[in-house]
């Protein structure tokens, strides 16, 4: 049986293809067409994709050249982050009509604790419906919502009926829901980890729940503890409106170990582009560049450099990562490279640590 947990009423709101939807809203000529927000040049990265583009396999954080290959008719639209921030503030104001316990994860998604809310509404489902309706009326955009008694389940639920949908998971429904849920739909389980799980015979939550905690720790490391608890719907994290994002990073594991410095620099060029696109998207910059290197013996090493100013130049981030790589010539061959920007500005909306995993064996914790 699932262990008893404090009964909270948590809503996770996730805007549908937010940046792309804003562009289609503001430019009728783009409606119904596959668009990508970002740069279409060879070093560009997709910041967001419309649902029409997603049908071709185009996704955020994808190299623009790859996106164009998948969808030759793809239309690239320059990002307008000031507009997105303004719309996000409109949406945040709607949230705060119901509760001050709002934890933004980015401009387009947030957790809300409505256990005790300003409207005195006992039903979290009704609140979620009202919020989605107000978002549509005031911004012309659609949002999806997940409603449950903890953050993990609310996050998973919001993705079930996207776009423009809602899913409620009641306490008495959680066990059956998680038992049948495919492991790749568990928030915090990346593609590579899901594949590893399937290789071990773990296809659904019911399969995952059969594993004892020591076995999960041995197979997956310390994150095994997270898997053990979430499959039992155990997540006691509170909605925290004051949580501060500490870093933004991306890393990539290679199918074959790299030993050629120029090939490594080419990989860092792409990773730097991904990181910078997301720094731009959040309109938040940092002063420290950290290069992560995992060698062929699976040992991880880091090298960092801190500047006296915010890094608002993609090329500077790339060049710094290359300098750090050159200073670690003894760490070869490598199986993984990553770049993280930290010491972020403190004057923007709070969130958590943000990392992007491109087919690596690591993953992001919620």
Buried (B, 14 or more C-beta within 10 A) or exposed (E): EBEEBEEBBBBBBBBBBBBBBBBBBEEEEBEEBBBBBBBBEEBBBBBBBBBBBBEBEBBBBBBBBBBBEBBEEBBBBEBBBEEBBEBBEBBBEBBBEBBEBBBBBBBBBBBBBBBEBEEEBEEBBEBBBBBBEBBEEEBEBBBBBBBBBBBBBBBBBBBBEBBEBBBBBEBEEBBEBBBEBBBBBBBBBBEBBBBBBBEBEBBBBBBBBEBEEEEBBEBBEEBBEBBBBBBBBBBEBBBBBEBEBBBBBBBBBBEEEBEEEEEBBEBBBBBBBBBBBBBBBBBBBBBBBBBBBBBBEEEEEEBBBEEEEBBEEBEBBBBBBBBBBEEBEEBBBBBBBBBBBBBBEEEBBBBBBBBBBBEBBBBBEB
